[in-house]
């Protein structure tokens, strides 16, 4: 039975205007930790697929538990919603909306959050998180903006050929710290671009990142390409990046 303290979460909904995104705005959901105080300052996790991360990934409930009982430093979560009809175009590096989304994230979203909430404006205090193509776009946002992001949480990243080529062409990535997991039952997952072996894609990306001296936590576990797998992995991934008190 879930402790009621973990369910008494503060989640705000907000809309940010954007000059980069074609629709001119984007919906956000923002989790504020227990004991939230504007006099304090907090690390921030930025989640792709914001609605899914909150609803299916249960990241806010997990955060409550980790902060109240797990000894983890309080942190803020920013979930960035996505229109799934254009998700691939935004999240894949060869998508028609990809660069606009990356520019929105770096030039509009981060300044908006850091002017609205008491988050730490330090590269070490920002974390990007995503599942599947959300993990992909998180990595590419960091690659283009290492001054803003060096920490990436990738759940079964959809590292298609375009992503592998970009990383293969990259120089030294010793500034990057990435947490990667993939499920062993993801060997033939059907996507809107065809059927892919996500285990092999993640192994290939892991090897490329290793060769470029990135810091990597990499695991292959029993699991399918779905939230039932990723939800269970969220607590460990957060613990990897967020300090204990």
C-alpha positions in Angstrom: 0.0 0.0 0.0 1.4 3.4 -1.0 2.1 5.8 1.9 -0.2 8.8 1.7 2.8 11.1 2.2 4.1 10.0 -1.2 0.8 11.0 -2.8 0.6 14.5 -1.4 2.6 15.9 -4.2 2.8 19.5 -5.5 2.5 19.4 -9.3 1.9 22.7 -11.1 0.9 23.0 -14.7 2.3 25.8 -16.8 2.6 26.9 -20.4 5.7 28.5 -21.9 5.6 30.7 -25.0 8.1 29.8 -27.7 9.5 31.6 -30.7 11.2 28.3 -31.8 8.3 25.9 -31.7 5.8 26.1 -34.6 2.8 26.1 -32.3 4.3 29.0 -30.3 3.9 27.4 -26.9 4.5 24.2 -24.9 2.8 22.7 -21.8 4.8 21.9 -18.7 4.2 20.1 -15.5 6.4 21.0 -12.6 6.9 19.0 -9.4 8.0 20.9 -6.3 9.5 18.8 -3.4 8.1 18.5 0.1 9.3 21.5 2.2 9.7 23.6 -0.9 11.0 27.0 0.0 11.9 29.8 -2.4 14.7 30.8 -0.1 16.5 27.5 -0.8 17.8 26.2 -4.1 17.3 22.9 -5.9 18.7 20.6 -8.6 16.4 20.0 -11.5 15.5 17.0 -13.6 14.1 17.9 -17.1 11.9 15.1 -18.4 11.0 14.5 -22.1 7.5 13.0 -22.5 6.5 14.9 -19.5 2.9 13.6 -19.3 4.0 10.0 -19.5 6.9 10.4 -17.1 4.5 11.7 -14.5 1.5 9.4 -15.2 3.2 6.1 -16.2 6.7 6.7 -14.8 5.3 7.9 -11.5 8.4 10.1 -11.1 6.7 12.6 -8.7 5.6 9.8 -6.4 9.1 8.3 -6.6 10.6 11.7 -5.8 8.5 12.1 -2.7 9.6 8.7 -1.5 13.3 9.3 -2.1 13.2 12.7 -0.5 11.0 11.8 2.5 12.5 8.4 3.3 15.4 7.8 1.0 17.8 10.6 2.2 17.9 12.2 -1.2 18.4 16.0 -1.5 15.1 17.7 -2.5 14.9 18.5 -6.2 12.5 19.9 -8.8 11.2 18.1 -11.8 10.2 19.8 -15.1 8.1 17.6 -17.4 7.9 18.8 -21.0 4.8 17.5 -22.7 4.9 16.4 -26.4 2.4 16.0 -29.2 2.9 12.4 -30.0 2.0 13.0 -33.7 5.2 15.0 -34.1 7.3 13.3 -31.4 9.7 11.5 -33.7 10.2 14.7 -35.7 11.1 16.6 -32.5 13.1 13.9 -30.7 15.1 12.2 -33.6 18.1 14.1 -34.7 17.1 13.8 -38.4 13.5 15.0 -37.6 12.1 18.1 -39.3 11.4 19.8 -35.9 14.4 18.5 -34.0 16.6 21.6 -34.1 13.7 23.9 -33.2 13.0 21.7 -30.2 16.7 21.7 -29.1 16.8 25.5 -29.4 13.6 25.8 -27.5 15.0 23.7 -24.7 18.3 25.5 -24.4 17.3 29.1 -25.2 13.8 29.3 -23.8 12.9 26.5 -21.4 16.0 26.6 -19.2 16.0 30.4 -18.8 12.2 30.3 -18.1 12.6 27.7 -15.3 15.6 29.4 -13.8 13.8 32.8 -13.7 10.6 31.3 -12.3 11.9 28.8 -9.6 14.8 28.7 -7.2 16.8 26.1 -9.2 20.6 26.1 -9.3 21.9 27.7 -12.5 24.9 25.3 -12.6 25.6 22.7 -15.2 26.2 20.1 -12.5 22.7 20.7 -11.1 20.7 20.0 -14.3 19.7 16.5 -15.4 18.0 15.5 -18.7 15.8 12.4 -18.6 14.0 10.5 -21.3 12.6 7.1 -22.4 13.2 5.7 -25.9 13.4 8.7 -28.3 13.2 10.9 -25.2 16.6 9.4 -24.2 17.8 10.1 -27.7 16.8 13.8 -27.7 18.2 14.2 -24.2 21.6 13.1 -25.4 21.5 15.4 -28.4 20.4 18.4 -26.3 23.5 17.8 -24.1 25.8 17.3 -27.1 24.7 20.7 -28.5 24.7 22.4 -25.1 27.5 21.1 -22.9 27.5 24.4 -21.1 23.9 23.6 -19.9 23.8 19.9 -19.6 26.3 17.2 -18.8 24.1 14.6 -17.1 21.7 12.4 -19.1 19.3 9.6 -17.9 18.4 7.4 -20.9 15.8 4.6 -20.5 16.1 2.3 -23.5 17.3 5.1 -25.8 16.3 4.9 -29.4 19.7 5.4 -30.8 19.1 5.0 -34.5 21.7 5.4 -37.2 21.6 9.2 -37.3 22.4 9.3 -33.5 25.2 6.8 -33.8 26.7 8.8 -36.7 26.6 12.1 -34.7 28.3 10.6 -31.7 30.8 8.8 -34.0 31.8 12.2 -35.4 32.1 13.8 -31.9 35.3 14.6 -30.3 36.2 14.0 -26.6 33.1 13.5 -24.5 34.8 13.2 -21.1 32.5 15.9 -19.8 29.4 13.7 -20.3 27.9 11.5 -17.6 25.1 9.2 -18.9 23.0 6.6 -17.2 21.8 4.0 -19.7 19.6 1.0 -19.2 17.9 -1.3 -21.8 15.6 -4.3 -21.5 16.8 -7.6 -22.8 13.4 -8.3 -24.3 13.7 -5.2 -26.6 15.3 -7.1 -29.4 12.6 -6.7 -32.0 10.5 -3.6 -31.0 8.2 -2.2 -33.7 8.5 1.6 -34.0 7.1 4.1 -36.5 10.4 3.7 -38.4 10.4 -0.1 -38.5 11.4 -2.9 -36.2 14.6 -2.4 -34.2 16.8 -4.3 -31.8 17.2 -1.8 -29.0 19.7 -4.0 -27.1 22.1 -3.8 -30.1 21.5 0.0 -30.6 22.3 0.7 -26.9 25.4 -1.6 -27.1 26.6 0.4 -30.1 26.0 3.7 -28.4 27.6 2.5 -25.2 30.7 1.5 -27.2 30.9 4.8 -29.1 30.5 6.8 -25.8 33.2 4.7 -24.1 35.6 5.3 -26.9 35.1 9.0 -26.4 35.7 8.8 -22.6 32.2 9.6 -21.4 31.3 8.5 -17.9 28.7 5.8 -18.3 26.5 3.7 -16.1 25.3 1.0 -18.4 23.0 -2.0 -17.6 21.0 -4.6 -19.5 18.1 -6.0 -17.5 15.1 -8.2 -18.0 12.5 -5.8 -19.4 10.4 -4.8 -22.3 10.2 -1.4 -24.1 7.5 0.0 -21.9 6.8 2.0 -18.8 6.3 -1.1 -16.7 10.1 -1.7 -17.0 11.2 2.0 -16.9 9.1 2.9 -13.9 11.0 0.4 -11.7 14.3 1.8 -12.8 13.5 5.5 -12.1 14.5 5.4 -8.4 18.0 4.0 -9.1 18.5 6.4 -11.9 17.7 9.4 -9.7 20.0 8.1 -7.0 22.8 8.0 -9.5 22.6 11.7 -10.1 21.0 13.3 -7.0 23.1 13.6 -3.8 22.1 12.1 -0.5 21.8 14.5 2.4 
